[in-house]
């Protein structure tokens, strides 16, 4: 006997044991009661059964796979769809992660660019020369001053621009306010006081009289350098020296003081000169070089005991390409500017830039040098030469 038949017999036996219940109502009475109840029953809204049917259908569809077993083919098909769904989800996740990575990389690039631009905007604290960007709203005044060792060096002052001010008058004011002796220099004011300019003839005249003669006799051997450094930036071609009668004048060393012809390019190599231990200046050599290539070689050899080379002993610099205004200079060994003494590294770069300027160059491209950005210099492109050396920061 099957289990289901046995259960049915048990139910029948239990029903037989229930007490007998008799209904004494007639068939007509029972019928009337049933009909009366049906008439009292209210009609329900149509949408309620519809909603109930829809809900039941949804529930059936959801639980259908769990109630009935699927065939192997259907199972494999469903598994394949699941796998495809998973793969699709994985690809979507990978795409999302890739987009996020690209976004992060773009943000990093933006940060790097912003940092680079910010770094480029920061002014160098090591530069000693004056560059074009510093002249905005400022006047440049260059003087030739003499040290206690009787060395003439060029120095530069930056002064707020005064459009209507005569250059020579303003130069005299700046020389007086400089307090040259505080820097270890001799006063240059007597030279400026003795000078007159003729812009039309491009000529300057220096009058030596008894009152200022001691100054000129003291600085007699440095006089030509002082004149060159002072007037080179200006449209003056020749300087004459006269006495109070407008006649040629004599000094003990020269005899008759010769005219000085102003040279725009001195064609000289630059060296390092120390006024004190903490006060160093870049100065041109006494003698000119035949070419820029020769000047770079000359920079390796000290011309006297007062000057020092700005190029390290183990390094040489050579011209690899040159035209009228531009030059490419390559170091034979890699220069790492962010290593070692940073001030000496700056003196190396500025010494070469100033030397190139003395040969009429306006830009210098350096090779075999790192990093590409250092102290507001961008070595991946040509560097513009300075306007003047040795800025005095007051």
DOTORPA-126601 format. One record per residue (C-alpha): residue number from 1; x, y, z. Coordinates in nm, 4 decimals. Example, Ala and Ser with C-alpha at 12.3 -4.5 7.8 and 13.67 -1.06 7.14 Angstrom:
% residues 2
<num 1	c1 1.2300	c2 -0.4500	c3 0.7800>
<num 2	c1 1.3670	c2 -0.1060	c3 0.7140>
***
This chain:
% residues 394
<num 1	c1 0.0000	c2 0.0000	c3 0.0000>
<num 2	c1 0.1239	c2 0.3426	c3 -0.0894>
<num 3	c1 0.1867	c2 0.5997	c3 0.1771>
<num 4	c1 -0.0865	c2 0.8282	c3 0.0369>
<num 5	c1 -0.3545	c2 0.5485	c3 0.0560>
<num 6	c1 -0.2630	c2 0.4725	c3 0.4164>
<num 7	c1 -0.2996	c2 0.8412	c3 0.5078>
<num 8	c1 -0.6447	c2 0.8565	c3 0.3420>
<num 9	c1 -0.7693	c2 0.5522	c3 0.5478>
<num 10	c1 -0.6511	c2 0.7171	c3 0.8677>
<num 11	c1 -0.8482	c2 1.0321	c3 0.7845>
<num 12	c1 -1.1636	c2 0.8242	c3 0.7116>
<num 13	c1 -1.1395	c2 0.6386	c3 1.0422>
<num 14	c1 -1.1063	c2 0.9699	c3 1.2316>
<num 15	c1 -1.4116	c2 1.1152	c3 1.0581>
<num 16	c1 -1.6189	c2 0.8083	c3 1.1569>
<num 17	c1 -1.5408	c2 0.8668	c3 1.5203>
<num 18	c1 -1.6867	c2 1.2244	c3 1.5130>
<num 19	c1 -2.0295	c2 1.2667	c3 1.6820>
<num 20	c1 -2.3426	c2 1.2723	c3 1.4611>
<num 21	c1 -2.4919	c2 1.6211	c3 1.4052>
<num 22	c1 -2.8505	c2 1.6544	c3 1.2847>
<num 23	c1 -2.9897	c2 1.9633	c3 1.1059>
<num 24	c1 -3.3702	c2 1.9797	c3 1.1671>
<num 25	c1 -3.4213	c2 2.2658	c3 0.9135>
<num 26	c1 -3.6037	c2 2.1877	c3 0.5933>
<num 27	c1 -3.4401	c2 2.2064	c3 0.2555>
<num 28	c1 -3.6515	c2 2.5105	c3 0.1589>
<num 29	c1 -3.5435	c2 2.7040	c3 0.4667>
<num 30	c1 -3.1756	c2 2.6358	c3 0.4062>
<num 31	c1 -3.2136	c2 2.7488	c3 0.0441>
<num 32	c1 -3.3847	c2 3.0766	c3 0.1408>
<num 33	c1 -3.1108	c2 3.1568	c3 0.3925>
<num 34	c1 -2.8377	c2 3.0983	c3 0.1397>
<num 35	c1 -3.0105	c2 3.3163	c3 -0.1224>
<num 36	c1 -3.0684	c2 3.5961	c3 0.1284>
<num 37	c1 -2.6987	c2 3.5983	c3 0.2193>
<num 38	c1 -2.5994	c2 3.6225	c3 -0.1431>
<num 39	c1 -2.8227	c2 3.9254	c3 -0.1992>
<num 40	c1 -2.6691	c2 4.1119	c3 0.0969>
<num 41	c1 -2.3135	c2 4.0575	c3 -0.0330>
<num 42	c1 -2.1643	c2 4.3857	c3 -0.1667>
<num 43	c1 -1.9876	c2 4.4114	c3 -0.4968>
<num 44	c1 -1.6137	c2 4.4764	c3 -0.4777>
<num 45	c1 -1.4343	c2 4.7222	c3 -0.7086>
<num 46	c1 -1.3087	c2 4.5746	c3 -1.0294>
<num 47	c1 -0.9464	c2 4.6948	c3 -0.9812>
<num 48	c1 -0.8996	c2 4.5002	c3 -0.6567>
<num 49	c1 -0.9177	c2 4.1534	c3 -0.8190>
<num 50	c1 -0.7005	c2 4.2841	c3 -1.1052>
<num 51	c1 -0.4275	c2 4.4016	c3 -0.8669>
<num 52	c1 -0.4555	c2 4.0783	c3 -0.6733>
<num 53	c1 -0.4154	c2 3.8773	c3 -0.9912>
<num 54	c1 -0.1092	c2 4.0782	c3 -1.1005>
<num 55	c1 0.0524	c2 4.0372	c3 -0.7599>
<num 56	c1 -0.0175	c2 3.6653	c3 -0.7651>
<num 57	c1 0.1326	c2 3.6348	c3 -1.1124>
<num 58	c1 0.4509	c2 3.8145	c3 -1.0055>
<num 59	c1 0.4871	c2 3.5914	c3 -0.7010>
<num 60	c1 0.4363	c2 3.2843	c3 -0.9173>
<num 61	c1 0.7031	c2 3.3936	c3 -1.1618>
<num 62	c1 0.9496	c2 3.4581	c3 -0.8810>
<num 63	c1 0.9032	c2 3.1249	c3 -0.7043>
<num 64	c1 0.8528	c2 2.9143	c3 -1.0177>
<num 65	c1 1.2221	c2 2.8136	c3 -1.0616>
<num 66	c1 1.2433	c2 2.6939	c3 -0.7030>
<num 67	c1 0.9261	c2 2.4810	c3 -0.7150>
<num 68	c1 0.9908	c2 2.3018	c3 -1.0388>
<num 69	c1 1.3071	c2 2.1350	c3 -1.1433>
<num 70	c1 1.4627	c2 2.2543	c3 -1.4667>
<num 71	c1 1.6016	c2 2.0359	c3 -1.7386>
<num 72	c1 1.9768	c2 1.9999	c3 -1.7880>
<num 73	c1 1.9578	c2 2.2074	c3 -2.1059>
<num 74	c1 1.7663	c2 2.4847	c3 -1.9323>
<num 75	c1 2.0068	c2 2.4676	c3 -1.6393>
<num 76	c1 2.3136	c2 2.5042	c3 -1.8621>
<num 77	c1 2.1442	c2 2.7828	c3 -2.0528>
<num 78	c1 2.0645	c2 2.9658	c3 -1.7301>
<num 79	c1 2.4185	c2 2.9133	c3 -1.6025>
<num 80	c1 2.5558	c2 3.0512	c3 -1.9290>
<num 81	c1 2.3365	c2 3.3582	c3 -1.8946>
<num 82	c1 2.4499	c2 3.4022	c3 -1.5361>
<num 83	c1 2.8127	c2 3.3782	c3 -1.6469>
<num 84	c1 2.7524	c2 3.6274	c3 -1.9278>
<num 85	c1 2.5864	c2 3.8582	c3 -1.6800>
<num 86	c1 2.8799	c2 3.8213	c3 -1.4433>
<num 87	c1 3.1251	c2 3.8843	c3 -1.7262>
<num 88	c1 2.9248	c2 4.1868	c3 -1.8333>
<num 89	c1 2.9211	c2 4.3108	c3 -1.4757>
<num 90	c1 3.2959	c2 4.2516	c3 -1.4514>
<num 91	c1 3.3554	c2 4.4468	c3 -1.7714>
<num 92	c1 3.1393	c2 4.7274	c3 -1.6426>
<num 93	c1 3.3331	c2 4.7277	c3 -1.3174>
<num 94	c1 3.6634	c2 4.7293	c3 -1.5086>
<num 95	c1 3.5411	c2 5.0147	c3 -1.7259>
<num 96	c1 3.4358	c2 5.2071	c3 -1.4165>
<num 97	c1 3.7716	c2 5.1427	c3 -1.2530>
<num 98	c1 3.9510	c2 5.2481	c3 -1.5733>
<num 99	c1 3.7515	c2 5.5721	c3 -1.5845>
<num 100	c1 3.8339	c2 5.6338	c3 -1.2209>
<num 101	c1 4.2037	c2 5.5651	c3 -1.2879>
<num 102	c1 4.2056	c2 5.8025	c3 -1.5846>
<num 103	c1 4.0372	c2 6.0658	c3 -1.3723>
<num 104	c1 4.2918	c2 6.0178	c3 -1.0942>
<num 105	c1 4.5801	c2 6.0358	c3 -1.3452>
<num 106	c1 4.4364	c2 6.3547	c3 -1.4943>
<num 107	c1 4.4073	c2 6.5001	c3 -1.1465>
<num 108	c1 4.7707	c2 6.4053	c3 -1.0780>
<num 109	c1 4.8790	c2 6.5612	c3 -1.4090>
<num 110	c1 4.6871	c2 6.8746	c3 -1.3171>
<num 111	c1 4.8574	c2 6.8816	c3 -0.9778>
<num 112	c1 5.1992	c2 6.8384	c3 -1.1413>
<num 113	c1 5.1265	c2 7.1138	c3 -1.3939>
<num 114	c1 5.0029	c2 7.3448	c3 -1.1210>
<num 115	c1 5.3071	c2 7.2642	c3 -0.9100>
<num 116	c1 5.5410	c2 7.3260	c3 -1.2054>
<num 117	c1 5.3787	c2 7.6573	c3 -1.2862>
<num 118	c1 5.3884	c2 7.7564	c3 -0.9225>
<num 119	c1 5.7547	c2 7.6589	c3 -0.8991>
<num 120	c1 5.8287	c2 7.8635	c3 -1.2085>
<num 121	c1 5.6552	c2 8.1671	c3 -1.0595>
<num 122	c1 5.8736	c2 8.1575	c3 -0.7500>
<num 123	c1 6.1630	c2 8.4011	c3 -0.7829>
<num 124	c1 6.5110	c2 8.2606	c3 -0.7522>
<num 125	c1 6.6986	c2 8.3459	c3 -0.4340>
<num 126	c1 7.0360	c2 8.2563	c3 -0.5869>
<num 127	c1 7.0417	c2 8.4696	c3 -0.9009>
<num 128	c1 7.2847	c2 8.7595	c3 -0.8838>
<num 129	c1 7.2271	c2 8.9176	c3 -1.2262>
<num 130	c1 6.9371	c2 9.1260	c3 -1.3552>
<num 131	c1 6.6998	c2 8.9670	c3 -1.6083>
<num 132	c1 6.4418	c2 9.1082	c3 -1.8456>
<num 133	c1 6.1412	c2 9.0131	c3 -1.6311>
<num 134	c1 6.2771	c2 9.2184	c3 -1.3420>
<num 135	c1 6.2817	c2 9.5431	c3 -1.5396>
<num 136	c1 5.9030	c2 9.5787	c3 -1.5543>
<num 137	c1 5.8346	c2 9.9112	c3 -1.3877>
<num 138	c1 6.2020	c2 9.9514	c3 -1.2935>
<num 139	c1 6.5042	c2 10.1385	c3 -1.4248>
<num 140	c1 6.8410	c2 9.9645	c3 -1.4464>
<num 141	c1 7.1489	c2 10.1568	c3 -1.3303>
<num 142	c1 7.4884	c2 9.9952	c3 -1.3792>
<num 143	c1 7.8016	c2 10.1437	c3 -1.2254>
<num 144	c1 8.1685	c2 10.0605	c3 -1.2428>
<num 145	c1 8.3028	c2 10.0632	c3 -0.8881>
<num 146	c1 8.6503	c2 9.9986	c3 -0.7517>
<num 147	c1 8.7292	c2 9.7761	c3 -0.4554>
<num 148	c1 8.9994	c2 9.8130	c3 -0.1919>
<num 149	c1 9.2114	c2 9.5777	c3 -0.4045>
<num 150	c1 9.1866	c2 9.8233	c3 -0.6942>
<num 151	c1 8.9622	c2 9.5864	c3 -0.8931>
<num 152	c1 8.6939	c2 9.7509	c3 -1.1072>
<num 153	c1 8.3677	c2 9.5547	c3 -1.1073>
<num 154	c1 8.0234	c2 9.6217	c3 -1.2565>
<num 155	c1 7.7316	c2 9.6486	c3 -1.0141>
<num 156	c1 7.3642	c2 9.7087	c3 -1.0852>
<num 157	c1 7.0792	c2 9.8839	c3 -0.9063>
<num 158	c1 6.7086	c2 9.8420	c3 -0.9753>
<num 159	c1 6.5111	c2 10.1593	c3 -0.9115>
<num 160	c1 6.1423	c2 10.2301	c3 -0.9561>
<num 161	c1 6.0834	c2 10.3854	c3 -1.2947>
<num 162	c1 6.0721	c2 10.7664	c3 -1.3190>
<num 163	c1 5.9686	c2 10.8471	c3 -1.6789>
<num 164	c1 6.0510	c2 11.2174	c3 -1.6710>
<num 165	c1 6.3810	c2 11.1906	c3 -1.4831>
<num 166	c1 6.7085	c2 11.2578	c3 -1.6649>
<num 167	c1 6.9275	c2 10.9437	c3 -1.6594>
<num 168	c1 7.2482	c2 11.1178	c3 -1.5489>
<num 169	c1 7.0748	c2 11.3169	c3 -1.2753>
<num 170	c1 6.9050	c2 11.0038	c3 -1.1429>
<num 171	c1 7.2346	c2 10.8122	c3 -1.1605>
<num 172	c1 7.3986	c2 11.0735	c3 -0.9417>
<num 173	c1 7.1177	c2 11.0422	c3 -0.6871>
<num 174	c1 7.1437	c2 10.6634	c3 -0.6818>
<num 175	c1 7.5234	c2 10.6714	c3 -0.6481>
<num 176	c1 7.4940	c2 10.9046	c3 -0.3494>
<num 177	c1 7.2283	c2 10.6884	c3 -0.1823>
<num 178	c1 7.4220	c2 10.3660	c3 -0.2423>
<num 179	c1 7.6744	c2 10.4239	c3 0.0375>
<num 180	c1 7.9403	c2 10.2410	c3 -0.1640>
<num 181	c1 8.1892	c2 10.2201	c3 0.1226>
<num 182	c1 7.9467	c2 9.9986	c3 0.3164>
<num 183	c1 7.9885	c2 9.7394	c3 0.0391>
<num 184	c1 8.3670	c2 9.7732	c3 0.0271>
<num 185	c1 8.3700	c2 10.0026	c3 -0.2790>
<num 186	c1 8.5138	c2 10.3455	c3 -0.3404>
<num 187	c1 8.2660	c2 10.6271	c3 -0.3947>
<num 188	c1 8.1821	c2 10.6731	c3 -0.7626>
<num 189	c1 7.9968	c2 11.0026	c3 -0.7260>
<num 190	c1 8.2921	c2 11.2295	c3 -0.8314>
<num 191	c1 8.2975	c2 11.0652	c3 -1.1757>
<num 192	c1 7.9272	c2 11.1281	c3 -1.2290>
<num 193	c1 7.9520	c2 11.4850	c3 -1.1040>
<num 194	c1 8.2308	c2 11.5541	c3 -1.3575>
<num 195	c1 8.0364	c2 11.4086	c3 -1.6532>
<num 196	c1 7.8142	c2 11.5740	c3 -1.9125>
<num 197	c1 7.6303	c2 11.4010	c3 -2.1953>
<num 198	c1 7.5597	c2 11.5147	c3 -2.5500>
<num 199	c1 7.2921	c2 11.2796	c3 -2.6745>
<num 200	c1 7.2870	c2 11.4223	c3 -3.0272>
<num 201	c1 7.6606	c2 11.3668	c3 -3.0831>
<num 202	c1 7.6577	c2 11.0510	c3 -2.8685>
<num 203	c1 7.9464	c2 11.1899	c3 -2.6750>
<num 204	c1 8.0264	c2 11.2266	c3 -2.3054>
<num 205	c1 8.2732	c2 11.4717	c3 -2.1603>
<num 206	c1 8.4495	c2 11.4355	c3 -1.8235>
<num 207	c1 8.6009	c2 11.7500	c3 -1.6784>
<num 208	c1 8.8946	c2 11.7021	c3 -1.4411>
<num 209	c1 8.9584	c2 12.0009	c3 -1.2189>
<num 210	c1 9.1747	c2 12.0521	c3 -0.9090>
<num 211	c1 8.8830	c2 11.9748	c3 -0.6774>
<num 212	c1 8.8199	c2 11.6249	c3 -0.8169>
<num 213	c1 9.1712	c2 11.5422	c3 -0.9400>
<num 214	c1 9.2522	c2 11.3249	c3 -0.6337>
<num 215	c1 8.9666	c2 11.0925	c3 -0.7284>
<num 216	c1 9.0901	c2 11.0506	c3 -1.0866>
<num 217	c1 9.4512	c2 11.0024	c3 -0.9831>
<num 218	c1 9.3502	c2 10.7357	c3 -0.7295>
<num 219	c1 9.1404	c2 10.5484	c3 -0.9874>
<num 220	c1 9.3494	c2 10.6284	c3 -1.2922>
<num 221	c1 9.4197	c2 10.2662	c3 -1.3944>
<num 222	c1 9.0587	c2 10.1599	c3 -1.3397>
<num 223	c1 8.9086	c2 10.4620	c3 -1.5136>
<num 224	c1 8.8457	c2 10.2986	c3 -1.8512>
<num 225	c1 8.6669	c2 9.9991	c3 -1.6905>
<num 226	c1 8.4503	c2 10.2314	c3 -1.4825>
<num 227	c1 8.3517	c2 10.4285	c3 -1.7916>
<num 228	c1 8.2730	c2 10.1149	c3 -1.9928>
<num 229	c1 8.0524	c2 9.9594	c3 -1.7248>
<num 230	c1 7.8687	c2 10.2876	c3 -1.6708>
<num 231	c1 7.7916	c2 10.3887	c3 -2.0305>
<num 232	c1 7.7633	c2 10.0602	c3 -2.2240>
<num 233	c1 7.3850	c2 10.0344	c3 -2.1702>
<num 234	c1 7.3378	c2 10.3840	c3 -2.3142>
<num 235	c1 7.3653	c2 10.5353	c3 -2.6593>
<num 236	c1 7.7097	c2 10.6894	c3 -2.6049>
<num 237	c1 7.9986	c2 10.6117	c3 -2.8366>
<num 238	c1 8.2967	c2 10.8062	c3 -2.7009>
<num 239	c1 8.4098	c2 10.9750	c3 -2.3773>
<num 240	c1 8.6556	c2 11.2662	c3 -2.3781>
<num 241	c1 8.8564	c2 11.3970	c3 -2.0797>
<num 242	c1 8.9246	c2 11.7704	c3 -2.0523>
<num 243	c1 9.0330	c2 12.0266	c3 -1.7983>
<num 244	c1 8.8463	c2 12.3364	c3 -1.6827>
<num 245	c1 8.9524	c2 12.5141	c3 -2.0062>
<num 246	c1 8.8052	c2 12.2359	c3 -2.2191>
<num 247	c1 9.1528	c2 12.1235	c3 -2.3170>
<num 248	c1 9.3024	c2 11.7713	c3 -2.3100>
<num 249	c1 9.3952	c2 11.6800	c3 -1.9545>
<num 250	c1 9.6908	c2 11.4905	c3 -1.8138>
<num 251	c1 9.7202	c2 11.2403	c3 -1.5311>
<num 252	c1 10.0375	c2 11.1001	c3 -1.3829>
<num 253	c1 10.0048	c2 10.7492	c3 -1.5306>
<num 254	c1 9.8565	c2 10.8232	c3 -1.8724>
<num 255	c1 10.0036	c2 11.1570	c3 -1.9499>
<num 256	c1 9.7271	c2 11.2920	c3 -2.1690>
<num 257	c1 9.4172	c2 11.0902	c3 -2.0865>
<num 258	c1 9.3040	c2 10.9185	c3 -2.4098>
<num 259	c1 8.9458	c2 10.9043	c3 -2.5303>
<num 260	c1 8.7496	c2 10.5954	c3 -2.4323>
<num 261	c1 8.5422	c2 10.4319	c3 -2.7059>
<num 262	c1 8.2431	c2 10.2519	c3 -2.5607>
<num 263	c1 8.2198	c2 9.8875	c3 -2.6629>
<num 264	c1 7.8837	c2 9.7140	c3 -2.6542>
<num 265	c1 8.0521	c2 9.3733	c3 -2.6351>
<num 266	c1 8.3723	c2 9.3414	c3 -2.4341>
<num 267	c1 8.4451	c2 8.9877	c3 -2.5643>
<num 268	c1 8.5737	c2 8.8803	c3 -2.2243>
<num 269	c1 8.5283	c2 8.5746	c3 -2.0036>
<num 270	c1 8.3735	c2 8.6139	c3 -1.6572>
<num 271	c1 8.5345	c2 8.5080	c3 -1.3319>
<num 272	c1 8.4443	c2 8.5103	c3 -0.9636>
<num 273	c1 8.5871	c2 8.7801	c3 -0.7410>
<num 274	c1 8.5443	c2 8.8048	c3 -0.3618>
<num 275	c1 8.5318	c2 9.1432	c3 -0.1896>
<num 276	c1 8.4785	c2 8.9648	c3 0.1416>
<num 277	c1 8.4100	c2 8.6041	c3 0.2350>
<num 278	c1 8.0356	c2 8.6653	c3 0.2082>
<num 279	c1 8.0460	c2 8.9121	c3 -0.0819>
<num 280	c1 8.1255	c2 8.7674	c3 -0.4257>
<num 281	c1 8.0844	c2 8.9187	c3 -0.7716>
<num 282	c1 8.1114	c2 8.8063	c3 -1.1330>
<num 283	c1 8.3614	c2 9.0229	c3 -1.3214>
<num 284	c1 8.5032	c2 9.0280	c3 -1.6765>
<num 285	c1 8.8655	c2 8.9372	c3 -1.7339>
<num 286	c1 9.1188	c2 9.2106	c3 -1.8074>
<num 287	c1 9.2008	c2 9.0741	c3 -2.1543>
<num 288	c1 8.9573	c2 8.9827	c3 -2.4339>
<num 289	c1 8.9261	c2 8.6402	c3 -2.5980>
<num 290	c1 8.9248	c2 8.5784	c3 -2.9714>
<num 291	c1 8.5932	c2 8.3915	c3 -2.9686>
<num 292	c1 8.3289	c2 8.2589	c3 -2.7331>
<num 293	c1 8.4756	c2 7.9097	c3 -2.7694>
<num 294	c1 8.8133	c2 8.0475	c3 -2.6610>
<num 295	c1 8.6521	c2 8.2404	c3 -2.3764>
<num 296	c1 8.5006	c2 7.9167	c3 -2.2384>
<num 297	c1 8.8480	c2 7.7643	c3 -2.2415>
<num 298	c1 8.9973	c2 8.0771	c3 -2.0841>
<num 299	c1 8.7424	c2 8.0523	c3 -1.8019>
<num 300	c1 8.9195	c2 7.7375	c3 -1.6844>
<num 301	c1 9.2424	c2 7.9289	c3 -1.6149>
<num 302	c1 9.2644	c2 8.1971	c3 -1.3497>
<num 303	c1 9.4114	c2 8.5196	c3 -1.4972>
<num 304	c1 9.5387	c2 8.6359	c3 -1.1560>
<num 305	c1 9.5310	c2 8.5511	c3 -0.7886>
<num 306	c1 9.2154	c2 8.7581	c3 -0.7297>
<num 307	c1 8.9918	c2 8.5760	c3 -0.9783>
<num 308	c1 8.8519	c2 8.2241	c3 -0.9539>
<num 309	c1 8.7016	c2 8.0077	c3 -1.2255>
<num 310	c1 8.3279	c2 7.9381	c3 -1.2063>
<num 311	c1 8.3708	c2 7.6138	c3 -1.4041>
<num 312	c1 8.4688	c2 7.3105	c3 -1.1894>
<num 313	c1 8.8114	c2 7.1594	c3 -1.2533>
<num 314	c1 8.6691	c2 6.8270	c3 -1.3710>
<num 315	c1 8.4265	c2 6.9879	c3 -1.6178>
<num 316	c1 8.4670	c2 7.1640	c3 -1.9503>
<num 317	c1 8.2180	c2 7.3558	c3 -2.1614>
<num 318	c1 8.2328	c2 7.3811	c3 -2.5382>
<num 319	c1 8.0427	c2 7.5495	c3 -2.8187>
<num 320	c1 7.8642	c2 7.2893	c3 -3.0334>
<num 321	c1 7.6483	c2 7.5261	c3 -3.2364>
<num 322	c1 7.6618	c2 7.9018	c3 -3.2864>
<num 323	c1 7.5039	c2 8.1753	c3 -3.4923>
<num 324	c1 7.4906	c2 8.5513	c3 -3.4636>
<num 325	c1 7.2622	c2 8.5729	c3 -3.1614>
<num 326	c1 7.2276	c2 8.2154	c3 -3.0277>
<num 327	c1 7.4697	c2 7.9520	c3 -2.9079>
<num 328	c1 7.4498	c2 7.5931	c3 -2.7827>
<num 329	c1 7.6971	c2 7.5067	c3 -2.5079>
<num 330	c1 7.7534	c2 7.1491	c3 -2.3964>
<num 331	c1 7.9260	c2 7.0218	c3 -2.0826>
<num 332	c1 8.1557	c2 6.7228	c3 -2.1296>
<num 333	c1 8.0259	c2 6.5766	c3 -1.8029>
<num 334	c1 7.6685	c2 6.5840	c3 -1.6792>
<num 335	c1 7.5970	c2 6.8824	c3 -1.4569>
<num 336	c1 7.3496	c2 6.8120	c3 -1.1760>
<num 337	c1 7.2470	c2 7.1539	c3 -1.0533>
<num 338	c1 7.0359	c2 7.0271	c3 -0.7645>
<num 339	c1 7.3431	c2 6.8581	c3 -0.6150>
<num 340	c1 7.6296	c2 7.0171	c3 -0.4229>
<num 341	c1 7.6806	c2 7.3894	c3 -0.3516>
<num 342	c1 7.3786	c2 7.5617	c3 -0.5064>
<num 343	c1 7.5378	c2 7.9083	c3 -0.5072>
<num 344	c1 7.8406	c2 7.7804	c3 -0.6991>
<num 345	c1 7.6071	c2 7.6130	c3 -0.9457>
<num 346	c1 7.4334	c2 7.9450	c3 -1.0018>
<num 347	c1 7.7693	c2 8.1193	c3 -1.0497>
<num 348	c1 7.8571	c2 7.8588	c3 -1.3134>
<num 349	c1 7.5376	c2 7.9239	c3 -1.5122>
<num 350	c1 7.5426	c2 8.3023	c3 -1.4790>
<num 351	c1 7.9152	c2 8.3236	c3 -1.5494>
<num 352	c1 7.8621	c2 8.1459	c3 -1.8827>
<num 353	c1 7.5503	c2 8.3496	c3 -1.9647>
<num 354	c1 7.7330	c2 8.6784	c3 -1.9012>
<num 355	c1 8.0316	c2 8.5609	c3 -2.1041>
<num 356	c1 7.8011	c2 8.4728	c3 -2.3954>
<num 357	c1 7.6429	c2 8.8180	c3 -2.3667>
<num 358	c1 7.9873	c2 8.9772	c3 -2.4119>
<num 359	c1 8.0015	c2 8.8112	c3 -2.7543>
<num 360	c1 7.6632	c2 8.9465	c3 -2.8643>
<num 361	c1 7.4564	c2 8.6387	c3 -2.7798>
<num 362	c1 7.1004	c2 8.6810	c3 -2.6598>
<num 363	c1 7.0171	c2 8.3159	c3 -2.5834>
<num 364	c1 7.2107	c2 8.0113	c3 -2.4672>
<num 365	c1 7.0956	c2 7.6505	c3 -2.5002>
<num 366	c1 7.2669	c2 7.4270	c3 -2.2445>
<num 367	c1 7.3206	c2 7.0550	c3 -2.3014>
<num 368	c1 7.4072	c2 6.7685	c3 -2.0669>
<num 369	c1 7.2562	c2 6.9462	c3 -1.7685>
<num 370	c1 6.9938	c2 6.8453	c3 -1.5103>
<num 371	c1 6.7300	c2 6.9015	c3 -1.3889>
<num 372	c1 6.5390	c2 7.0597	c3 -1.6751>
<num 373	c1 6.3837	c2 7.3143	c3 -1.4326>
<num 374	c1 6.5990	c2 7.4748	c3 -1.1658>
<num 375	c1 6.5853	c2 7.8115	c3 -0.9871>
<num 376	c1 6.3296	c2 7.9499	c3 -1.2387>
<num 377	c1 6.5550	c2 7.8436	c3 -1.5304>
<num 378	c1 6.4044	c2 7.6094	c3 -1.7914>
<num 379	c1 6.6954	c2 7.4231	c3 -1.9474>
<num 380	c1 6.4783	c2 7.2339	c3 -2.1947>
<num 381	c1 6.4707	c2 7.5578	c3 -2.3915>
<num 382	c1 6.7190	c2 7.8419	c3 -2.4590>
<num 383	c1 6.8016	c2 8.0712	c3 -2.1663>
<num 384	c1 6.7920	c2 8.4459	c3 -2.2251>
<num 385	c1 7.1124	c2 8.6170	c3 -2.1141>
<num 386	c1 7.0954	c2 8.8695	c3 -1.8286>
<num 387	c1 7.0693	c2 9.2439	c3 -1.8837>
<num 388	c1 7.3387	c2 9.3303	c3 -1.6298>
<num 389	c1 7.5516	c2 9.1577	c3 -1.3639>
<num 390	c1 7.5770	c2 9.1826	c3 -0.9859>
<num 391	c1 7.2468	c2 9.3198	c3 -0.8607>
<num 392	c1 7.2865	c2 9.5051	c3 -0.5327>
<num 393	c1 6.9851	c2 9.4157	c3 -0.3213>
<num 394	c1 6.9028	c2 9.6984	c3 -0.0867>
***
